[in-house]
């Protein structure tokens, strides 16, 4: 009985440590965003492809971190026949295994992003001064389709609130980047702190145009 009480207290303390709106939590979010911006927008490729002057490069950053996430679609099933001809049993079993693995991934991602879907995290404004030598950040409350990009503009970036693990060693969020006509991507991602810096460790649901 005492062991159960101890475990309950430990779990309760762990949960209470993850106060999504505490100053500590928000500071961790700001730190992560600061580390991730260049990677999210594929900075070096965008600079090279567009001949942008790094001293004048500018990115529009949505000032509000919302709770919008990239849609997480479940797998649609698995193939058992082609043109009304049933596939061999071995092939059906292989297709079934692939489907089951994809479904497990779907359920895991769906569960990981629950705090954004169910309102545990609330939208907030970014309260951080991003200071880069090769990129100017301009906050905007407009949507990407309301902006007109100039010569050295890299585009528009939206970042959601971040769901950190209790240890603050991993996190999950959505970001959307628009860099002009026919140039955009949006992903749910896993991030991990490696050698003191936040990096994208996995891209989950998403698309690229």
N, C-alpha and C positions, 0 to 999 in steps of 0.2 A: 504493500500500500504506500509506504514511504517513497519507494522508488518511482511509483506512478506520479505521486505529487511532485517529486523533484523534476521528473521529465516535463510535466505540465508547466512548472515554473520556468524551466529553461526555454521551452518553446514560446511561452508568453513573453519572456524577456527578449528573445530573438525577434519576435514580431514587432514589439514596441520599439526596437532599435531602428526599424525601417519606417520612420514617420515620413511619409512622402512629401509633406509640406514643411518639414523642419529646415532650419537654416543649414544644418549639416548636409542634409539630403540635397538641397538646392545647390550648395557649393560643389558637391560631387557632380551634379548634372552639368554645371557650368564648366568645370574642369574637363569633363568628357567631351563636351561639344567643342571646346577650344582645341583639343587634341585631334578631333575627328574631321573637322570641316574640310581640310585639304584632301583627305582621302575620299570623303563623300562625293566631292565634285570632280574627282579625278584631275586635280589641279594641274599637274605637270603636262598631261596630255592636252588639256584644254588650252593651256598657255602656248604650247608648241604648235598645235593645229591651227590656232587663230592668230598667231603672231602678236600676242598681247604683251604690252610693256608691263613687266612685273612691278615697276614702280608706280604704275597707274591702275593696276588690276583692281576691279571692284566687284563685290558680290552683294546682292540684295538678300538680306536674311529676314524672314518673317519674324516679327517681334514677339509673337505669341506662340508658346509651346502648347499645342493642343493635345487632344487625345485621339485624333484620327489615326487609324492604322490602315496599312495596305490590306485589301481583302484576302482572307485566308480561305481558299477553296478546298473542299474535300476531294479526294480522288474519286473518279467516276465509276470505278469497277474494273473488271478485267475481262479479256477476250476469251471466249470458249469456242467460237466458231467463226469461220470466214466464208462468206457467200453460201450460208446455210450448210456448210460442211463442218462437222465437229472436229476440233483439233485433237491431236494425240493427247492422251492423258498426261504424259510427262510435260508437254508444253503448257497445258492448262494449269497444272500444278505450279509451274515456274511463273506463269502470269499471275496466279493467285498469290504466290509469295511476294512478288513485286508489289502487288496491290496492298497486301497486308503491311509491308514495310512503309509504303507511302502513307497509308492510313495512320500508322503509329507516328510518323513525322508530323502529319497534319494535327493529330490530337495533342501532341507535345507543344507545337507552336500555338495552337488555339488556347491551351492552358497557360502558357508562358505570357501571352498578351492579355490575359483576363483582366489584370488591374487597370489597363487602359480602356477596355470595353465596359467594365462594370462600374466605373466612376471612382475607384479608389484613388486615382491620381486626378487632380484638377488642373485645368488649363492655367497657365501663368505667363507673365511677360518675362522675357530674358533680361536679367539685371546684371550684365557682365560687359566689361570693356575688352573686346578682342583686340589684341595688339600684335599684328604680324608685320614683318618687314617687307613682305612681298604680296600683301593682299589687304585691301581696305574693305571693311564691313560696314554696310549701310543698312540700318534697320528700316523695315517698312511694314505697314499694316495692310498694304494692298496685296491682292492676289497676283500671280505671275502674269495673267492675261491683261492686267491693268497697267503693266509696266512697259516702257519702251527702252530697250537696251541700246547703249551707246557703244562706241568702238572698243573700249577696253573693259566692258562689262562682261563678267563671266556667267551671269545668269541669276537665278533666284533659288533660294534654298528654304525648305520647310523642315523643321525638326520637331518630333513629338516629345512629350515627357518620356523620361527614361525609367524603365523598371529594373532596378538594381537587385542583384542577389543580396542576401543579408550581409555577406562578407565584403560587398562592394568590389569584388574581383571580376564580376561579369555583369552585363546588363543587356536590355532588349529595348528597341525603339524602332520607329518608322521615320524615314526621311524621304523627301521628294525633291528632286533637282530638275529645274527647267533651264535650258541653255539656248533656247531659240526654236524656230520652226523645225519640227522633226527631230528635236534633240531633247530628250528627257528620260529620267528613270526614277522609279520609286521602289523601295524595298523595306521589308521588315528585316532587321539585322540583329545579330548577336555581337556584342562588343566585349573585349577582354583587355584587362590592364596587363601589359607586357613590358618589363623593364621600366616601369614607372610611367608609361604612356598608354593611352587608350587606342586600341586598334580594332578594325572590323575583323572578327574571327569567322563569321558565317553570314552569308546572304540567304535569307529564307524566302518567303513569298515576295513576288515583285514582278516588274516588267521593265523593259527598256525600249525606247523608240529611236 
